[in-house]
């Protein structure tokens, strides 16, 4: 990843807006897939796991849209770090839940908290952005 994307020297607000919109689109598609294609194919427990992944993906897609605004409002590295942490956290958290639900391989559940920590760190970066401004 170029350093310019980490520091906000490029149109990183547009990058986060695009990533947020794309992630929201995928979350809606995943939700529809879960509701229509998976309901009869996986256990209710695995369906609930899949739905948790979808829910957190949409929450953090919306968070990326907020980061897009924050990056343009409050220049600096913290909102940019928040955005990349949300991207990483969404992929790891939701992705591991999707894989767990679809495969039933339980050890993927051990990966999920890594994504959760990245999401929490992203929120912390936004808190610090607000406090420091």
C-alpha positions as CSV (number, residue, x, y, z in Angstrom):
1,X,0.0,0.0,0.0
2,X,1.5,3.4,-1.0
3,X,2.4,5.6,1.9
4,X,0.3,8.3,0.4
5,X,-2.8,6.2,1.1
6,X,-1.8,5.9,4.8
7,X,-1.2,9.6,5.3
8,X,-4.1,11.0,3.3
9,X,-1.9,12.6,0.7
10,X,-4.1,11.3,-2.1
11,X,-7.9,11.5,-2.4
12,X,-8.2,9.0,0.4
13,X,-11.7,10.3,1.2
14,X,-12.8,9.0,-2.2
15,X,-11.0,5.7,-1.5
16,X,-12.9,5.2,1.7
17,X,-16.2,6.3,0.2
18,X,-15.7,3.8,-2.6
19,X,-14.7,1.0,-0.2
20,X,-17.6,1.8,2.1
21,X,-20.1,1.8,-0.8
22,X,-18.7,-1.4,-2.2
23,X,-18.7,-3.1,1.1
24,X,-22.3,-2.1,1.8
25,X,-23.3,-3.5,-1.6
26,X,-21.6,-6.8,-0.8
27,X,-23.2,-6.9,2.6
28,X,-26.6,-6.5,1.1
29,X,-25.8,-9.3,-1.4
30,X,-24.5,-11.5,1.4
31,X,-27.7,-10.9,3.4
32,X,-29.9,-11.8,0.5
33,X,-27.8,-14.9,-0.2
34,X,-28.1,-15.9,3.5
35,X,-31.8,-15.3,3.6
36,X,-32.7,-17.0,0.4
37,X,-30.0,-19.5,-0.6
38,X,-28.5,-20.6,2.7
39,X,-31.6,-20.9,4.9
40,X,-32.4,-24.4,3.8
41,X,-28.8,-25.5,3.4
42,X,-27.0,-24.7,6.7
43,X,-27.9,-25.1,10.3
44,X,-29.7,-22.3,12.2
45,X,-26.5,-21.9,14.3
46,X,-24.4,-21.4,11.2
47,X,-27.0,-19.1,9.6
48,X,-26.9,-16.9,12.7
49,X,-23.1,-16.8,12.4
50,X,-23.4,-15.8,8.8
51,X,-25.9,-13.1,9.7
52,X,-23.6,-11.7,12.3
53,X,-20.9,-11.3,9.7
54,X,-23.3,-9.5,7.4
55,X,-24.5,-7.2,10.2
56,X,-21.0,-6.1,11.2
57,X,-20.0,-5.7,7.5
58,X,-22.8,-3.3,6.9
59,X,-22.1,-1.4,10.1
60,X,-18.5,-0.9,9.2
61,X,-19.3,-0.1,5.5
62,X,-21.3,2.8,7.0
63,X,-18.4,3.6,9.3
64,X,-16.2,3.9,6.2
65,X,-18.6,6.5,4.7
66,X,-18.2,8.4,8.0
67,X,-14.4,8.1,7.8
68,X,-14.6,9.5,4.2
69,X,-16.2,12.6,5.7
70,X,-13.9,12.7,8.7
71,X,-10.7,12.5,6.5
72,X,-11.8,15.6,4.6
73,X,-13.0,17.4,7.7
74,X,-10.1,16.7,10.0
75,X,-6.9,16.1,8.1
76,X,-4.3,13.9,9.8
77,X,-3.3,10.3,10.2
78,X,-5.8,9.2,12.8
79,X,-8.9,9.2,10.6
80,X,-6.9,7.5,7.8
81,X,-5.8,4.8,10.2
82,X,-9.4,4.4,11.3
83,X,-10.4,3.8,7.8
84,X,-7.8,1.2,7.1
85,X,-8.5,-0.5,10.4
86,X,-12.2,-0.7,9.5
87,X,-11.3,-2.3,6.1
88,X,-8.9,-4.8,7.7
89,X,-11.3,-5.5,10.5
90,X,-14.3,-6.0,8.2
91,X,-12.4,-8.4,6.0
92,X,-11.0,-10.5,8.9
93,X,-14.1,-10.3,11.2
94,X,-16.9,-10.8,8.7
95,X,-14.8,-12.9,6.4
96,X,-13.9,-15.4,9.1
97,X,-17.6,-15.7,10.1
98,X,-18.6,-16.3,6.5
99,X,-16.1,-19.0,6.1
100,X,-17.0,-20.6,9.5
101,X,-20.7,-20.6,8.6
102,X,-20.2,-22.0,5.1
103,X,-17.6,-24.6,5.9
104,X,-18.3,-25.5,9.5
105,X,-14.6,-25.4,10.2
106,X,-14.6,-24.2,13.9
107,X,-11.1,-22.9,14.1
108,X,-12.1,-19.9,11.9
109,X,-13.9,-18.7,15.0
110,X,-10.4,-18.1,16.5
111,X,-9.6,-15.7,13.7
112,X,-12.7,-13.5,14.3
113,X,-11.4,-11.7,17.4
114,X,-8.4,-10.4,15.4
115,X,-10.8,-8.6,13.1
116,X,-12.8,-7.4,16.2
117,X,-9.6,-5.8,17.7
118,X,-9.0,-4.0,14.4
119,X,-12.5,-2.7,14.4
120,X,-12.2,-1.5,18.0
121,X,-8.9,0.2,17.1
122,X,-10.6,2.0,14.2
123,X,-13.2,3.3,16.6
124,X,-10.5,4.4,19.0
125,X,-8.8,6.3,16.2
126,X,-12.0,8.2,15.5
127,X,-12.6,8.9,19.2
128,X,-9.0,10.3,19.4
129,X,-9.6,12.3,16.2
130,X,-12.7,14.0,17.8
131,X,-10.9,14.6,21.1
132,X,-7.8,16.1,19.6
133,X,-9.6,18.5,17.3
